[in-house]
Each structure stands twice: as C-alpha cells, then as structure tokens.
Amino acid sequence: MKDVWLIKSRKRRIEQGHPWVFRNEIEKITGDPATGDVVQVKNHQGHFLAQGFYHEASQIAVRVVTYSEKEKVDDRFLREKMKQAWQYRKRVLRHTASCRAIYGEADGLPGLVVDKYEQVAVVQILSAAMDKRKEAIVKAIVDVLGVKAVYERSDAPVRQLEGLELSSGCLYGECPSSVTIKENGLQLEVNLVEGQKTGHFFDQRENRAAIAPFVRFSTEEKPRPDQHYDEQKAHLAAESTRVGATVLDCFSHTGAFAMHALMYGAAHVTLVDSSEVALSQAKINAELNGYLDRASFEVVNAFDYLRQAEQEKQQFDVVILDPPAFAKHKKAVDQALKGYKEINLRGLKLVKDGGFLVTASCSSPVTRQEWLEVIHDAAMDAHKLLRMIEYRSAGKDHPQLLGMPENDYLKFAIFEVKSRG
Ligand code: SAH
C-alpha cells in the first residue's frame, strides 16, 4: 500500500472538497510511491480520506481523483470520468460541437484540459500523472468525444512545476492548423497551432452573449416601444443605417467579443490588441461574418491606446476590457490590482454618459471582492456613478468546485456608467 499521511494541525481542505494535498501538509509517506503512482490519503489517525496521484517533487504532492476507497484508479476509471464530463456537457449546453469538454480538477481529472473544436480535440496535459497516461488518455478522448484528431498544446509554463517539458503536436489523426467553430451563431476561425492557450477562450462564451442588450443602441438613440428585442433585426439595422453602439474592444484577441457586438447590432467596433497574430485572426473572423466594414483594428499596447484615446477625448457607447491574467500568484496581486485600476479608470473615462463598461478579470488569486473594489475606486476617481447590471463568471463548461477557490478565476461584470456631473 502506498499511503500519504497528513499532519494533525492542517486545514481540513480535503474534507471540504479541495482536490490538492500540499507537501507541507504531509506527516509521513509509506510504501515508497513514485511520481504518477496512485496513493491513498489518510488523516493523522490513519482514516482514509481520498485516493489521488502522487508527485515526488511538486508542491502539489497529491491530486485527488476519488473519495472512494474501493474504486480502482486505472485507465478505465479515467475513461469513465471523461464520459461523465462529456455527458454533463451534453445535458447542460445547447451546442457541444465546440466547447471545453474536460476541465481538469473540476471534472475529477486533475491536470487534464480538453477543448473540442468540431472534430478536433485540443489537449493540455498539466500534471506528471496524466502525462504518464497520455496514450490511454488520447485513446479515451477519441472514443468518448468521437473526434477525428487530437492535437496537443501542452506548452503552458506550469508544466515545468511538474518536471515536464513543453510539448505540442498532433497526437492522433490528421490535425488541421485551424478550425472554424460556431459560437452563439457566429463563425470563428481558431488557430489551433499558433493561437493562445488552446486557441479560443470558451469560458467567456455565455458572457459574450450577455452583451447583446447593451450594444444594439447608441446612447443618443431613443428606443421606440416597437423596437423590442430582436438580435437579427438589430444586426440588419446596424448594417444598413449605422445605428447601434460604438464599441471599443480592448484586449480583443481574435475578436470574439467584437464579433458578438457586431452581430447584436453595434454600429462600429474598434479592436485593440498588442498581438499582430491575434488581430490578423480577428480580421479573418470579421470577414467570415461579413463585418469587415464595421470594424477597425489597432495593433498597440492597450494601456497606451487608452491613454491616447483619453487625451484625444474619444468616446464610445460601450467599452470592453478583457485583459490577460495580471496575477498568476498571490505575490502578484497588489501589482495586478494597480493594473485593473488603471485600465478600468481609463476605460470608464471613454464611456459616453449613460453607456456601458463591460469588464473582466481572469486572475485567479484576485478575489471577486478585491476586483470590484478596484473598479469602484476607479469610478470614484473618474467621477462616475456605476450601476452593476450583470455579474457573471465562467460558463457552464467550466464548472467550479466550491471547495476550490482557484476555480473561481473568471470575474465578469457589466456596468452602466453615469457621470456624477
Ligand atoms: N477578449 C478575448 C480574450 C483576451 S485574452 C476573447 O474573448 O477571446 C488577452 C489578450 O490581451 C491577448 O490577445 C493578448 O495578446 C492581449 N494583450 C496582452 N497584453 C496586452 C497589452 N498590454 N495591450 C494590448 N493587448 C494585450
């Protein structure tokens, strides 16, 4: 038996559903487990708590996979977990052709992330235990998801903490370099090889749909009573008469938010991103959907753009801010909060009176409360009064384990912005 015994004076994290045992919580290890082996986690009295994958060197010593003592943790077990993850998505998502199919810890598969792009699965293997089982995992992905190809994008730096090299390439079938997916009715081309992370950020899909009511009118338009909510009509009206909101999409990446704004009736969207690759992909997406004439693209540092736009007294009906994670560790939180304050302050100043700020943070160590406080501070400095209209987090294909605060990484809010006069 390979057992990991925990110290008495630890937090009852495992009991509360957090799936990691940290090295400093271990009293003793018996049975000499190697990295990737299945171990039993026991409390200081020897009571069984969970089974998980062991790592000899990582700070995360055990990643829990089951709370059952009897279950045999083998390839069949992993396949079964994948099946459950897939069945869950089929039950709750409207469309499963393209979505996050497996979301690591939250699906009981620690260190394994799989995004499905139509017939291609893109896999990120982030733990040594999963890496050891790669062959079986790829087989199971093909079987369970019914995909024709599997592409690996294990090029996330966190792999190094598990002693793993970065690795990417085609693992099964014939892997195309890009795939066109459908999201909320839009067509988006995703570059699987060169795109950031696995190519597309599925976590914001439902949040992108949430911007619809805020982009179809400009702040000057007086909605008539008969202009009830109809996305298709809004889009057509915007195309023909240039009604609808003017939108700034900062940190636009490949334009997913921007394309939604245009579909929902925005008159014009300015996309800002420092990555030329991301913006050329955004252009392709604008073309695919027939929106090229309502979009402009700026390859520039968003901080500089916001500063310049403020100096030039530019104004938009809606400003969207979806930056990369400013903090990846607790130590970086203070600096990150300064960053969030700066972009939200500058972003707010660019919103017309009565317009909307759509803002997000994907920094997992920054709490909801800290983030909202910073936005509130920014509003006070900008002499604005904010009304929060939406608060959301990641979509249904990114469920959150309640006992794992790291899962609550995505914060998304929409505010109405009024001047204090
Ligand atoms: N809104 C996007 C995701 C944004 S990811 C979507 O819905 O898909 C963050 C983006 O910010 C990346 O595309 C990255 O290239 C860009 N980025 C990072 N730092 C930046 C900076 N200082 N200025 C502008 N863009 C930046």
Boltz pocket constraint, residues with backbone or C-beta under 6 A from the ligand:
constraints:
  - pocket:
      binder: B
      contacts: [[A, 196], [A, 200], [A, 201], [A, 204], [A, 250], [A, 251], [A, 252], [A, 253], [A, 254], [A, 255], [A, 256], [A, 257], [A, 272], [A, 273], [A, 274], [A, 275], [A, 278], [A, 300], [A, 301], [A, 302], [A, 303], [A, 322], [A, 323], [A, 324]]
      max_distance: 6.0
